[in-house]
Amino acid sequence: MRTLALLGCFCGLIQICAAQEADSGFELRTTLSAEAVTSQDLTEAPRDGDPVSGGFRAMLYPIWKWSSHWSVDGAFQISSRPYFFDEFYTQGYGINGNLMQAHLNYSRFWKKASVVARVGVLSSAFGSFLLRYDDAVNPLIDKPLSYGYYSGVTTLGLAGAEVDATYEKMDFRAQFVNSSPLNPRSVFDHDQYGNWAGGAGYTIRQGFRVGASMFRGPYLDRQYEYFFPGEAPPNTLPGTGVGVDVSWGHGPWNAYGEWQRLQMDYHVIPTFSEQFAYGELRRVLAPRWYLAARLTQMTASVGPGQRVYEAAVGFRPNAFELVKLEYETNNTVAIQFVTTLRPISIAGN
């Protein structure tokens, strides 16, 4: 309750303060979401709950900038459980807080190029969906199957360092972090092993970009569900991911797509691999209305594959609010209300 009270105080401040642009200062941006959902998945083991549920999510984005080159960015998430669709298959209720990002930045910009170095807690450099993770940006309610809290590429932060660069129509990123995006580890956890990730992209023309990314490094820890007796030391078993992505936008149309292959090496049991592919399309019908759809396909070296259909209609009552109504495979229906609060800004000298 104390956390919610503090959040309410922040929201009140944000609503009465206007954003300003400055070479130095502090800014806090906030996205608040509320959700109601009905799904048979909520009634199945291990949750065994009611078919109707609701929840909330708050994303706080503080930025402290003290010169044209130096800044600190962060992203903190507060959410009820269950809120995300992949939590329908887990036990427990409550409120979670997650530090998604907190990094020191140094940036330089030129006419045709830029370089940004970051160190701290970072989102994975693998893939492209994490750039659209905020509910105000994601046109649908759920995430693609390849991203999540319990499987696939983590949406949580990883401790490490990253360099991003652009030159004309090309962009590059390289990242070194303390654990794999397949199994994120806190800096206080055992079995932390360095992982590399990186990617590159090329903007063919305005609104049309293609990219590729990969990661590699040990992913297992000794408490992992599939770390069986007699298995090789975790630091000798790498996890590998490769992927390609594309984004396109023209007029009222926006499209996104990704293909990814994830592999987890073992010695005691066969090496496990998964392939994911999704395509997403959004069509603006009018200034306040849009339609969106996503198809995700998953296949695995062990077990059945999975295909998920999502379709949503979105309505914007004003520039700061968004209402989404979504239908997803397995007769899941959800409605989500999203509001983006005016940022609180304190400009420096």
Residue, then its C-alpha position, 0 to 999 in steps of 0.5 A: m500500500r505504501t508503494l501505491a501511495l507513493l506512486g499516487c503522489f508522483c502521478g499528482l506531481i506529474q499531472i501539474c508539471a509541464a515538460q521542458e527541454a534542456d541540456s541538463g535537468f531531471e524528467l520523469r515520464t509515466t505510463l499507467s495501465a489497467e486491464a480486465v481479462t477473461s480466459q480459461d487459462l486462468t482456471e487451469a493448473p497450477r493457477d486454478g483460479d477464476p476465469v475473470s481477472g484484472g490487474f494494473r501496471a505502472m512504468l516509470y521512466p526517470i531521466w537525469k541529464w547534467s550535460s549534453h553528453w552525460s545522463v542517467d536513464g531508468a525504467f521501473q515497473i510495478s505490476s499486479r499478478p497476474y497481469f501479463f498473459d504468461e502469468f496465467y500459467t503460474q501460481g500466486y497473486g500480489i504486486n511485483g516491482n522490477l528494475m528494468q533499466a538503470h544506466l549511465n550514458y555518454s553520447r556524442f552526435w555528429k551530422k551523419a553519425s552517433v555513438v552512445a555508451r551505456v553501463g548499468v542495468l540494460s534491456s537485452a540487445f537481442g531482437s527488436f520487440l523490447l523497443r515497443y514493450d510499453d503499453a502505450v507503444n504496443p498496439l496489442i495487449d500481449k507480447p510475442l511468444s518469444y519474449g516473456y518472464y518465464s521463457g524465451v528472451t527476458t523482458l527484465g534488465l541485465a547488468g552490463a555495458e553496451v555501445d550503440a552507434t549509427y552511421e548514415k542509414m546503418d545502426f549497430r549495437a554491442q552488449f556484454v552482460n552478466s547473464s543470458p537473456l534466456n535466464p536473467r540473473s541478479v548481480f547477487d545470484h550465484d552462477q553468473y556468466g558473461n554473455w555477448a549480444g549484438g545486432a545491426g540494421y539498415t534503413i533501406r528507406q524512411g520507414f523501412r528497416v531490416g536488422a539482425s541480432m544474436f547472443r551467446g554465452p552460458y545460460l544454466d544455473r545449478q537451481y535450473e529446472y533442467f539442470f540434472p545430476g551429472e550435467a556438465p558445469p553451467n559455464t561450459l554450456p552455452g545458450t545461443g540466439v540468432g534472429v532477423d527483424v523487419s519493420w515497415g511503415h507507410g501512411p496508415w500502415n505499420a508492420y513488424g516481423e521477427w524470426q528467432r532461433l534459440q538453442m540451449d546446450y546440454h550433455v546429459i539430455p539432448t540439446f534443446s532448440e526453439q524457433f519463433a516467428y511472428g508478423e504484426l500489422r496495424r492499420v489506422l482507420a481514423p485519427r482515433w481508431y486502429l485495428a491490429a493483428r499478430l500471428t506467432q508460430m513456435t516450433a521446438s525440438v522437443g514437444p508440440g509447437q504452438r500458434v497464437y492469433e491476436a486481434a485488437v481494436g484500439f481507440r484514443p479518447n485523446a492524445f494521452e489515453l488509449v483503450k484496447l480490446e483484444y481477442e487471443t487464441n484459447n478464447t482469451v478476451a482482454i480490455q486495457f486502458v492506458t494513460t500517458l501522464r504529462p512528464i514532470s521536468i526540472a530544468g537545470n542551468 
